Amino acid sequence: MDGHASRRNENLFMVRMLACQCYIELNPMRAGMVAHPANYPLVELPCQCPG
């Protein structure tokens, strides 16, 4: 695999990981459990997701 394809795959991986993180962090809010993801005690990272 050449360098360009490798970088593209790494970027795609990072985008998918961010999407997964956003899904996990925003899920309690979407379920109506909290008003903001930061209010949910099991969110370990500061929420970096728009919501």
C-alpha positions, -999 to +999 in steps of 0.1 A: +000+000+000+014+034-009+017+063+015-013+081+001-037+051+005-023+045+039-030+081+051-064+079+035-072+047+055-059+063+087-081+094+081-111+072+075-104+052+106-102+084+127-135+097+112-152+065+121-138+065+156-150+100+161-184+091+148-185+061+172-174+083+201-201+109+193-227+082+191-218+068+225-215+102+242-247+116+227-268+084+233-279+092+269-290+127+258-310+113+228-326+088+252-337+117+274-316+106+304-297+139+306-298+174+292-262+174+281-237+145+276-213+160+302-240+154+328-239+117+323-215+102+349-202+074+326-189+097+299-151+095+305-139+120+279-150+156+275-176+156+248-162+169+215-194+162+196-219+187+184-253+181+199 
